[in-house]
C-alpha cells in the first residue's frame, strides 16, 4: 500500500508531546533523524526582516509561511523552512502541512547547529523536489548563498552574495532581496 500525503501522518506531528528543553523550539527530520535546534535572536530577526521585505515585493497571488511542516514523501526528510513562498490560495487554507510542489522558493537562516544541513542535504532535497530557488542567509559568514536552476537533483547555479549587496532571484519571477539591513553575528 502506498500512503499519500493526505493519508500519512508526518512523523513530526507525532512528536508534539516530545519533552524538549525550552531552548529547543524547532524540530525537523533530516535523513531520518530528528534534529532539534535552539533559536537565537539573530535568527528570528533575520526572518522578520526578510518577511517585511517580502510583504512589499511579493505578487498578490503569493504568500509566505514560516516553519510550516513540509514532508518530502520519497525521502526521510520533513523540513520546516524558515520561509517558504507558496500560492496564496494554499496559504489561506491554513493547513499544518505544506506540499513541496507548492513551494515557489525557500529561504533558510543558518544556525551554528544547522549549518551542515542547510548547505548540504537540504540543498539536495530542495533541488530534487524542483524548488526553483533556495537562498541560505548566514549571519555568521555575512553572506547569502543563492542556489537556483534545479537540474538532475542538484542546483546548477550557486552564487554567494556578501551582505550589503542584493540577492537577485530569477524564478518564478524576478525579485531583489536587500541584505544591507540583515543582522550579523557580533563575534569576529
Secondary structure, DSSP 8 states (H G I E B T S, - for coil): ----TTTS--GGGGGTT----TTEEEEEEETTEEEEEE--HHHHHHHHHHHHHHHHHS-TTEEEESS-BEEETTTTEEE--SEEEEEHHHHTTT-SB--GGG-SEEEEE--TTTHHHHHTHHHHHHHHTT-SEEEEEETTTTEEEEEEEEETTEEEEEEEEETTS-EEE-SSS-EEE--TT----S--
